[in-house]
Amino acid sequence: MPIADKMLRIADNIKKIADKMLRIADNIKKIADKMPRIADNNKKIADKMPRIADNNMRIADKNSKNPRKHHE
């Protein structure tokens, strides 16, 4: 019965797709589980930004007052 064979093949393909969807869902869950830590790290970096910018301004200010001689 060729129709029955086709139906079995289709059912098998649907099962393979469902398995892939479960794997994708699992991967998405793993990524979502990491999100809070990533967000926390981003917040820590953002908290340091003003100090880094302030340091850069101070360095730029010093350099403009004391330009270094560049050897070429």
PyMOL Python script that loads the backbone (N, CA, C, O; Angstrom):
from pymol import cmd

cmd.read_pdbstr("""\
ATOM      1  N   MET A   1       0.837  -1.197   0.000  1.00  0.00           N
ATOM      2  CA  MET A   1       0.000   0.000   0.000  1.00  0.00           C
ATOM      3  C   MET A   1       0.881   1.259   0.000  1.00  0.00           C
ATOM      4  O   MET A   1       1.420   1.655   1.033  1.00  0.00           O
ATOM      5  N   PRO A   2       1.012   1.873  -1.172  1.00  0.00           N
ATOM      6  CA  PRO A   2       1.873   3.050  -1.230  1.00  0.00           C
ATOM      7  C   PRO A   2       1.363   4.228  -0.396  1.00  0.00           C
ATOM      8  O   PRO A   2       2.165   4.998   0.134  1.00  0.00           O
ATOM      9  N   ILE A   3       0.047   4.379  -0.274  1.00  0.00           N
ATOM     10  CA  ILE A   3      -0.503   5.496   0.506  1.00  0.00           C
ATOM     11  C   ILE A   3      -0.106   5.349   1.975  1.00  0.00           C
ATOM     12  O   ILE A   3       0.277   6.325   2.620  1.00  0.00           O
ATOM     13  N   ALA A   4      -0.198   4.135   2.496  1.00  0.00           N
ATOM     14  CA  ALA A   4       0.166   3.884   3.890  1.00  0.00           C
ATOM     15  C   ALA A   4       1.654   4.182   4.103  1.00  0.00           C
ATOM     16  O   ALA A   4       2.040   4.724   5.140  1.00  0.00           O
ATOM     17  N   ASP A   5       2.481   3.829   3.127  1.00  0.00           N
ATOM     18  CA  ASP A   5       3.916   4.107   3.222  1.00  0.00           C
ATOM     19  C   ASP A   5       4.172   5.614   3.266  1.00  0.00           C
ATOM     20  O   ASP A   5       4.983   6.092   4.059  1.00  0.00           O
ATOM     21  N   LYS A   6       3.473   6.352   2.408  1.00  0.00           N
ATOM     22  CA  LYS A   6       3.624   7.810   2.390  1.00  0.00           C
ATOM     23  C   LYS A   6       3.201   8.412   3.725  1.00  0.00           C
ATOM     24  O   LYS A   6       3.851   9.321   4.241  1.00  0.00           O
ATOM     25  N   MET A   7       2.105   7.897   4.276  1.00  0.00           N
ATOM     26  CA  MET A   7       1.614   8.415   5.558  1.00  0.00           C
ATOM     27  C   MET A   7       2.620   8.147   6.673  1.00  0.00           C
ATOM     28  O   MET A   7       2.827   9.000   7.536  1.00  0.00           O
ATOM     29  N   LEU A   8       3.239   6.984   6.664  1.00  0.00           N
ATOM     30  CA  LEU A   8       4.268   6.660   7.658  1.00  0.00           C
ATOM     31  C   LEU A   8       5.464   7.593   7.516  1.00  0.00           C
ATOM     32  O   LEU A   8       6.015   8.072   8.507  1.00  0.00           O
ATOM     33  N   ARG A   9       5.862   7.848   6.252  1.00  0.00           N
ATOM     34  CA  ARG A   9       6.997   8.730   6.006  1.00  0.00           C
ATOM     35  C   ARG A   9       6.685  10.155   6.485  1.00  0.00           C
ATOM     36  O   ARG A   9       7.527  10.815   7.095  1.00  0.00           O
ATOM     37  N   ILE A  10       5.468  10.612   6.198  1.00  0.00           N
ATOM     38  CA  ILE A  10       5.048  11.951   6.648  1.00  0.00           C
ATOM     39  C   ILE A  10       5.047  12.012   8.175  1.00  0.00           C
ATOM     40  O   ILE A  10       5.531  12.979   8.762  1.00  0.00           O
ATOM     41  N   ALA A  11       4.506  10.984   8.810  1.00  0.00           N
ATOM     42  CA  ALA A  11       4.464  10.936  10.276  1.00  0.00           C
ATOM     43  C   ALA A  11       5.876  10.968  10.850  1.00  0.00           C
ATOM     44  O   ALA A  11       6.134  11.629  11.856  1.00  0.00           O
ATOM     45  N   ASP A  12       6.783  10.249  10.203  1.00  0.00           N
ATOM     46  CA  ASP A  12       8.176  10.220  10.653  1.00  0.00           C
ATOM     47  C   ASP A  12       8.813  11.607  10.514  1.00  0.00           C
ATOM     48  O   ASP A  12       9.540  12.054  11.401  1.00  0.00           O
ATOM     49  N   ASN A  13       8.534  12.283   9.392  1.00  0.00           N
ATOM     50  CA  ASN A  13       9.064  13.635   9.185  1.00  0.00           C
ATOM     51  C   ASN A  13       8.514  14.614  10.216  1.00  0.00           C
ATOM     52  O   ASN A  13       9.238  15.471  10.722  1.00  0.00           O
ATOM     53  N   ILE A  14       7.228  14.475  10.521  1.00  0.00           N
ATOM     54  CA  ILE A  14       6.609  15.343  11.533  1.00  0.00           C
ATOM     55  C   ILE A  14       7.276  15.115  12.884  1.00  0.00           C
ATOM     56  O   ILE A  14       7.523  16.067  13.624  1.00  0.00           O
ATOM     57  N   LYS A  15       7.568  13.856  13.210  1.00  0.00           N
ATOM     58  CA  LYS A  15       8.243  13.537  14.469  1.00  0.00           C
ATOM     59  C   LYS A  15       9.630  14.169  14.504  1.00  0.00           C
ATOM     60  O   LYS A  15      10.036  14.721  15.527  1.00  0.00           O
ATOM     61  N   LYS A  16      10.366  14.092  13.379  1.00  0.00           N
ATOM     62  CA  LYS A  16      11.700  14.696  13.318  1.00  0.00           C
ATOM     63  C   LYS A  16      11.614  16.214  13.541  1.00  0.00           C
ATOM     64  O   LYS A  16      12.423  16.794  14.264  1.00  0.00           O
ATOM     65  N   ILE A  17      10.622  16.838  12.907  1.00  0.00           N
ATOM     66  CA  ILE A  17      10.428  18.290  13.074  1.00  0.00           C
ATOM     67  C   ILE A  17      10.111  18.611  14.534  1.00  0.00           C
ATOM     68  O   ILE A  17      10.657  19.558  15.100  1.00  0.00           O
ATOM     69  N   ALA A  18       9.225  17.816  15.139  1.00  0.00           N
ATOM     70  CA  ALA A  18       8.860  18.033  16.543  1.00  0.00           C
ATOM     71  C   ALA A  18      10.076  17.897  17.452  1.00  0.00           C
ATOM     72  O   ALA A  18      10.238  18.667  18.399  1.00  0.00           O
ATOM     73  N   ASP A  19      10.930  16.919  17.164  1.00  0.00           N
ATOM     74  CA  ASP A  19      12.165  16.731  17.947  1.00  0.00           C
ATOM     75  C   ASP A  19      13.066  17.958  17.830  1.00  0.00           C
ATOM     76  O   ASP A  19      13.637  18.414  18.821  1.00  0.00           O
ATOM     77  N   LYS A  20      13.191  18.490  16.605  1.00  0.00           N
ATOM     78  CA  LYS A  20      14.008  19.686  16.397  1.00  0.00           C
ATOM     79  C   LYS A  20      13.423  20.880  17.146  1.00  0.00           C
ATOM     80  O   LYS A  20      14.155  21.683  17.724  1.00  0.00           O
ATOM     81  N   MET A  21      12.085  20.987  17.129  1.00  0.00           N
ATOM     82  CA  MET A  21      11.428  22.101  17.831  1.00  0.00           C
ATOM     83  C   MET A  21      11.685  22.021  19.331  1.00  0.00           C
ATOM     84  O   MET A  21      11.907  23.041  19.983  1.00  0.00           O
ATOM     85  N   LEU A  22      11.655  20.814  19.874  1.00  0.00           N
ATOM     86  CA  LEU A  22      11.952  20.632  21.299  1.00  0.00           C
ATOM     87  C   LEU A  22      13.383  21.044  21.612  1.00  0.00           C
ATOM     88  O   LEU A  22      13.644  21.680  22.633  1.00  0.00           O
ATOM     89  N   ARG A  23      14.311  20.678  20.727  1.00  0.00           N
ATOM     90  CA  ARG A  23      15.718  21.036  20.919  1.00  0.00           C
ATOM     91  C   ARG A  23      15.894  22.554  20.855  1.00  0.00           C
ATOM     92  O   ARG A  23      16.616  23.137  21.663  1.00  0.00           O
ATOM     93  N   ILE A  24      15.226  23.188  19.882  1.00  0.00           N
ATOM     94  CA  ILE A  24      15.295  24.655  19.748  1.00  0.00           C
ATOM     95  C   ILE A  24      14.722  25.315  21.006  1.00  0.00           C
ATOM     96  O   ILE A  24      15.307  26.255  21.544  1.00  0.00           O
ATOM     97  N   ALA A  25      13.578  24.815  21.467  1.00  0.00           N
ATOM     98  CA  ALA A  25      12.952  25.367  22.674  1.00  0.00           C
ATOM     99  C   ALA A  25      13.882  25.246  23.872  1.00  0.00           C
ATOM    100  O   ALA A  25      13.968  26.153  24.699  1.00  0.00           O
ATOM    101  N   ASP A  26      14.576  24.118  23.956  1.00  0.00           N
ATOM    102  CA  ASP A  26      15.531  23.903  25.047  1.00  0.00           C
ATOM    103  C   ASP A  26      16.676  24.904  24.961  1.00  0.00           C
ATOM    104  O   ASP A  26      17.099  25.458  25.976  1.00  0.00           O
ATOM    105  N   ASN A  27      17.181  25.137  23.740  1.00  0.00           N
ATOM    106  CA  ASN A  27      18.261  26.104  23.549  1.00  0.00           C
ATOM    107  C   ASN A  27      17.803  27.518  23.912  1.00  0.00           C
ATOM    108  O   ASN A  27      18.548  28.280  24.528  1.00  0.00           O
ATOM    109  N   ILE A  28      16.577  27.861  23.527  1.00  0.00           N
ATOM    110  CA  ILE A  28      16.033  29.186  23.861  1.00  0.00           C
ATOM    111  C   ILE A  28      15.933  29.336  25.380  1.00  0.00           C
ATOM    112  O   ILE A  28      16.238  30.395  25.928  1.00  0.00           O
ATOM    113  N   LYS A  29      15.504  28.274  26.047  1.00  0.00           N
ATOM    114  CA  LYS A  29      15.402  28.303  27.514  1.00  0.00           C
ATOM    115  C   LYS A  29      16.778  28.513  28.142  1.00  0.00           C
ATOM    116  O   LYS A  29      16.918  29.290  29.087  1.00  0.00           O
ATOM    117  N   LYS A  30      17.801  27.820  27.616  1.00  0.00           N
ATOM    118  CA  LYS A  30      19.160  28.000  28.141  1.00  0.00           C
ATOM    119  C   LYS A  30      19.620  29.446  27.983  1.00  0.00           C
ATOM    120  O   LYS A  30      20.221  30.019  28.892  1.00  0.00           O
ATOM    121  N   ILE A  31      19.332  30.029  26.821  1.00  0.00           N
ATOM    122  CA  ILE A  31      19.708  31.433  26.584  1.00  0.00           C
ATOM    123  C   ILE A  31      18.953  32.336  27.558  1.00  0.00           C
ATOM    124  O   ILE A  31      19.538  33.236  28.159  1.00  0.00           O
ATOM    125  N   ALA A  32      17.655  32.090  27.709  1.00  0.00           N
ATOM    126  CA  ALA A  32      16.840  32.910  28.614  1.00  0.00           C
ATOM    127  C   ALA A  32      17.337  32.801  30.051  1.00  0.00           C
ATOM    128  O   ALA A  32      17.302  33.779  30.799  1.00  0.00           O
ATOM    129  N   ASP A  33      17.800  31.613  30.439  1.00  0.00           N
ATOM    130  CA  ASP A  33      18.346  31.427  31.787  1.00  0.00           C
ATOM    131  C   ASP A  33      19.607  32.256  32.010  1.00  0.00           C
ATOM    132  O   ASP A  33      19.886  32.676  33.133  1.00  0.00           O
ATOM    133  N   LYS A  34      20.374  32.493  30.934  1.00  0.00           N
ATOM    134  CA  LYS A  34      21.608  33.279  31.046  1.00  0.00           C
ATOM    135  C   LYS A  34      21.335  34.781  31.024  1.00  0.00           C
ATOM    136  O   LYS A  34      22.196  35.564  31.424  1.00  0.00           O
ATOM    137  N   MET A  35      20.165  35.193  30.568  1.00  0.00           N
ATOM    138  CA  MET A  35      19.860  36.615  30.390  1.00  0.00           C
ATOM    139  C   MET A  35      20.054  37.453  31.661  1.00  0.00           C
ATOM    140  O   MET A  35      20.674  38.514  31.589  1.00  0.00           O
ATOM    141  N   PRO A  36      19.545  37.013  32.822  1.00  0.00           N
ATOM    142  CA  PRO A  36      19.721  37.852  34.020  1.00  0.00           C
ATOM    143  C   PRO A  36      21.186  38.120  34.334  1.00  0.00           C
ATOM    144  O   PRO A  36      21.549  39.226  34.732  1.00  0.00           O
ATOM    145  N   ARG A  37      22.024  37.107  34.154  1.00  0.00           N
ATOM    146  CA  ARG A  37      23.454  37.293  34.424  1.00  0.00           C
ATOM    147  C   ARG A  37      24.060  38.279  33.424  1.00  0.00           C
ATOM    148  O   ARG A  37      24.865  39.135  33.791  1.00  0.00           O
ATOM    149  N   ILE A  38      23.662  38.147  32.156  1.00  0.00           N
ATOM    150  CA  ILE A  38      24.153  39.064  31.123  1.00  0.00           C
ATOM    151  C   ILE A  38      23.695  40.486  31.450  1.00  0.00           C
ATOM    152  O   ILE A  38      24.480  41.431  31.362  1.00  0.00           O
ATOM    153  N   ALA A  39      22.434  40.633  31.824  1.00  0.00           N
ATOM    154  CA  ALA A  39      21.898  41.954  32.170  1.00  0.00           C
ATOM    155  C   ALA A  39      22.648  42.539  33.361  1.00  0.00           C
ATOM    156  O   ALA A  39      22.951  43.732  33.387  1.00  0.00           O
ATOM    157  N   ASP A  40      22.945  41.698  34.345  1.00  0.00           N
ATOM    158  CA  ASP A  40      23.678  42.151  35.524  1.00  0.00           C
ATOM    159  C   ASP A  40      25.080  42.620  35.136  1.00  0.00           C
ATOM    160  O   ASP A  40      25.549  43.656  35.607  1.00  0.00           O
ATOM    161  N   ASN A  41      25.750  41.844  34.267  1.00  0.00           N
ATOM    162  CA  ASN A  41      27.082  42.232  33.801  1.00  0.00           C
ATOM    163  C   ASN A  41      27.027  43.549  33.029  1.00  0.00           C
ATOM    164  O   ASN A  41      27.896  44.406  33.189  1.00  0.00           O
ATOM    165  N   ASN A  42      25.997  43.704  32.189  1.00  0.00           N
ATOM    166  CA  ASN A  42      25.845  44.948  31.429  1.00  0.00           C
ATOM    167  C   ASN A  42      25.645  46.126  32.366  1.00  0.00           C
ATOM    168  O   ASN A  42      26.173  47.211  32.120  1.00  0.00           O
ATOM    169  N   LYS A  43      24.885  45.924  33.444  1.00  0.00           N
ATOM    170  CA  LYS A  43      24.648  46.986  34.417  1.00  0.00           C
ATOM    171  C   LYS A  43      25.963  47.369  35.094  1.00  0.00           C
ATOM    172  O   LYS A  43      26.248  48.551  35.285  1.00  0.00           O
ATOM    173  N   LYS A  44      26.765  46.359  35.456  1.00  0.00           N
ATOM    174  CA  LYS A  44      28.067  46.642  36.081  1.00  0.00           C
ATOM    175  C   LYS A  44      28.944  47.469  35.141  1.00  0.00           C
ATOM    176  O   LYS A  44      29.601  48.421  35.565  1.00  0.00           O
ATOM    177  N   ILE A  45      28.947  47.093  33.859  1.00  0.00           N
ATOM    178  CA  ILE A  45      29.742  47.834  32.868  1.00  0.00           C
ATOM    179  C   ILE A  45      29.207  49.264  32.757  1.00  0.00           C
ATOM    180  O   ILE A  45      29.982  50.220  32.743  1.00  0.00           O
ATOM    181  N   ALA A  46      27.883  49.406  32.678  1.00  0.00           N
ATOM    182  CA  ALA A  46      27.279  50.733  32.557  1.00  0.00           C
ATOM    183  C   ALA A  46      27.595  51.593  33.780  1.00  0.00           C
ATOM    184  O   ALA A  46      27.806  52.800  33.660  1.00  0.00           O
ATOM    185  N   ASP A  47      27.626  50.958  34.965  1.00  0.00           N
ATOM    186  CA  ASP A  47      27.954  51.691  36.185  1.00  0.00           C
ATOM    187  C   ASP A  47      29.389  52.219  36.154  1.00  0.00           C
ATOM    188  O   ASP A  47      29.680  53.263  36.737  1.00  0.00           O
ATOM    189  N   LYS A  48      30.293  51.490  35.468  1.00  0.00           N
ATOM    190  CA  LYS A  48      31.695  51.913  35.391  1.00  0.00           C
ATOM    191  C   LYS A  48      31.919  52.969  34.314  1.00  0.00           C
ATOM    192  O   LYS A  48      32.934  53.665  34.342  1.00  0.00           O
ATOM    193  N   MET A  49      31.001  53.100  33.376  1.00  0.00           N
ATOM    194  CA  MET A  49      31.187  54.004  32.237  1.00  0.00           C
ATOM    195  C   MET A  49      31.472  55.453  32.647  1.00  0.00           C
ATOM    196  O   MET A  49      32.407  56.052  32.115  1.00  0.00           O
ATOM    197  N   PRO A  50      30.700  56.040  33.574  1.00  0.00           N
ATOM    198  CA  PRO A  50      30.968  57.445  33.918  1.00  0.00           C
ATOM    199  C   PRO A  50      32.389  57.655  34.440  1.00  0.00           C
ATOM    200  O   PRO A  50      33.033  58.648  34.103  1.00  0.00           O
ATOM    201  N   ARG A  51      32.879  56.726  35.259  1.00  0.00           N
ATOM    202  CA  ARG A  51      34.234  56.852  35.795  1.00  0.00           C
ATOM    203  C   ARG A  51      35.267  56.735  34.673  1.00  0.00           C
ATOM    204  O   ARG A  51      36.249  57.477  34.645  1.00  0.00           O
ATOM    205  N   ILE A  52      35.039  55.802  33.755  1.00  0.00           N
ATOM    206  CA  ILE A  52      35.957  55.627  32.617  1.00  0.00           C
ATOM    207  C   ILE A  52      35.949  56.894  31.764  1.00  0.00           C
ATOM    208  O   ILE A  52      37.004  57.383  31.358  1.00  0.00           O
ATOM    209  N   ALA A  53      34.756  57.421  31.495  1.00  0.00           N
ATOM    210  CA  ALA A  53      34.649  58.641  30.689  1.00  0.00           C
ATOM    211  C   ALA A  53      35.347  59.803  31.389  1.00  0.00           C
ATOM    212  O   ALA A  53      36.022  60.608  30.747  1.00  0.00           O
ATOM    213  N   ASP A  54      35.184  59.885  32.701  1.00  0.00           N
ATOM    214  CA  ASP A  54      35.829  60.948  33.490  1.00  0.00           C
ATOM    215  C   ASP A  54      37.350  60.819  33.402  1.00  0.00           C
ATOM    216  O   ASP A  54      38.051  61.814  33.216  1.00  0.00           O
ATOM    217  N   ASN A  55      37.856  59.594  33.537  1.00  0.00           N
ATOM    218  CA  ASN A  55      39.295  59.359  33.417  1.00  0.00           C
ATOM    219  C   ASN A  55      39.801  59.737  32.029  1.00  0.00           C
ATOM    220  O   ASN A  55      40.866  60.338  31.891  1.00  0.00           O
ATOM    221  N   ASN A  56      39.034  59.384  31.010  1.00  0.00           N
ATOM    222  CA  ASN A  56      39.430  59.717  29.636  1.00  0.00           C
ATOM    223  C   ASN A  56      39.480  61.232  29.443  1.00  0.00           C
ATOM    224  O   ASN A  56      40.373  61.752  28.775  1.00  0.00           O
ATOM    225  N   MET A  57      38.508  61.935  30.037  1.00  0.00           N
ATOM    226  CA  MET A  57      38.480  63.407  29.933  1.00  0.00           C
ATOM    227  C   MET A  57      39.718  63.985  30.611  1.00  0.00           C
ATOM    228  O   MET A  57      40.347  64.898  30.078  1.00  0.00           O
ATOM    229  N   ARG A  58      40.071  63.458  31.783  1.00  0.00           N
ATOM    230  CA  ARG A  58      41.238  63.942  32.511  1.00  0.00           C
ATOM    231  C   ARG A  58      42.517  63.722  31.699  1.00  0.00           C
ATOM    232  O   ARG A  58      43.378  64.598  31.620  1.00  0.00           O
ATOM    233  N   ILE A  59      42.621  62.525  31.095  1.00  0.00           N
ATOM    234  CA  ILE A  59      43.801  62.208  30.269  1.00  0.00           C
ATOM    235  C   ILE A  59      43.853  63.153  29.065  1.00  0.00           C
ATOM    236  O   ILE A  59      44.907  63.701  28.741  1.00  0.00           O
ATOM    237  N   ALA A  60      42.712  63.336  28.413  1.00  0.00           N
ATOM    238  CA  ALA A  60      42.659  64.226  27.246  1.00  0.00           C
ATOM    239  C   ALA A  60      43.036  65.650  27.645  1.00  0.00           C
ATOM    240  O   ALA A  60      43.725  66.348  26.902  1.00  0.00           O
ATOM    241  N   ASP A  61      42.582  66.073  28.817  1.00  0.00           N
ATOM    242  CA  ASP A  61      42.878  67.411  29.316  1.00  0.00           C
ATOM    243  C   ASP A  61      44.382  67.560  29.560  1.00  0.00           C
ATOM    244  O   ASP A  61      44.982  68.566  29.182  1.00  0.00           O
ATOM    245  N   LYS A  62      44.982  66.553  30.193  1.00  0.00           N
ATOM    246  CA  LYS A  62      46.431  66.591  30.443  1.00  0.00           C
ATOM    247  C   LYS A  62      47.203  66.632  29.132  1.00  0.00           C
ATOM    248  O   LYS A  62      48.177  67.373  28.999  1.00  0.00           O
ATOM    249  N   ASN A  63      46.760  65.826  28.158  1.00  0.00           N
ATOM    250  CA  ASN A  63      47.456  65.762  26.867  1.00  0.00           C
ATOM    251  C   ASN A  63      47.366  67.090  26.131  1.00  0.00           C
ATOM    252  O   ASN A  63      48.314  67.489  25.455  1.00  0.00           O
ATOM    253  N   SER A  64      46.237  67.776  26.254  1.00  0.00           N
ATOM    254  CA  SER A  64      46.099  69.049  25.549  1.00  0.00           C
ATOM    255  C   SER A  64      46.985  70.118  26.192  1.00  0.00           C
ATOM    256  O   SER A  64      47.443  71.034  25.509  1.00  0.00           O
ATOM    257  N   LYS A  65      47.228  70.007  27.497  1.00  0.00           N
ATOM    258  CA  LYS A  65      48.085  70.968  28.196  1.00  0.00           C
ATOM    259  C   LYS A  65      49.567  70.644  27.992  1.00  0.00           C
ATOM    260  O   LYS A  65      50.404  71.545  27.935  1.00  0.00           O
ATOM    261  N   ASN A  66      49.881  69.355  27.884  1.00  0.00           N
ATOM    262  CA  ASN A  66      51.274  68.914  27.714  1.00  0.00           C
ATOM    263  C   ASN A  66      51.375  68.015  26.485  1.00  0.00           C
ATOM    264  O   ASN A  66      51.561  66.807  26.629  1.00  0.00           O
ATOM    265  N   PRO A  67      51.257  68.568  25.293  1.00  0.00           N
ATOM    266  CA  PRO A  67      51.344  67.689  24.111  1.00  0.00           C
ATOM    267  C   PRO A  67      52.714  67.032  24.021  1.00  0.00           C
ATOM    268  O   PRO A  67      53.739  67.694  24.184  1.00  0.00           O
ATOM    269  N   ARG A  68      52.729  65.759  23.768  1.00  0.00           N
ATOM    270  CA  ARG A  68      53.997  65.027  23.709  1.00  0.00           C
ATOM    271  C   ARG A  68      54.618  65.178  22.320  1.00  0.00           C
ATOM    272  O   ARG A  68      53.919  65.319  21.316  1.00  0.00           O
ATOM    273  N   LYS A  69      55.893  65.145  22.296  1.00  0.00           N
ATOM    274  CA  LYS A  69      56.610  65.167  21.018  1.00  0.00           C
ATOM    275  C   LYS A  69      56.632  63.742  20.486  1.00  0.00           C
ATOM    276  O   LYS A  69      57.124  62.830  21.150  1.00  0.00           O
ATOM    277  N   HIS A  70      56.101  63.558  19.295  1.00  0.00           N
ATOM    278  CA  HIS A  70      56.087  62.229  18.693  1.00  0.00           C
ATOM    279  C   HIS A  70      57.287  62.078  17.793  1.00  0.00           C
ATOM    280  O   HIS A  70      57.524  62.917  16.924  1.00  0.00           O
ATOM    281  N   HIS A  71      58.043  61.028  17.986  1.00  0.00           N
ATOM    282  CA  HIS A  71      59.202  60.763  17.135  1.00  0.00           C
ATOM    283  C   HIS A  71      58.750  60.020  15.909  1.00  0.00           C
ATOM    284  O   HIS A  71      58.057  59.007  16.005  1.00  0.00           O
ATOM    285  N   GLU A  72      59.129  60.508  14.780  1.00  0.00           N
ATOM    286  CA  GLU A  72      58.732  59.846  13.529  1.00  0.00           C
ATOM    287  C   GLU A  72      59.910  59.197  12.867  1.00  0.00           C
ATOM    288  O   GLU A  72      59.765  58.593  11.804  1.00  0.00           O
TER     289      GLU A  72
END
""", "prot")
cmd.dss("prot")
cmd.show_as("cartoon", "prot")
cmd.util.cbc("prot")
cmd.orient("prot")
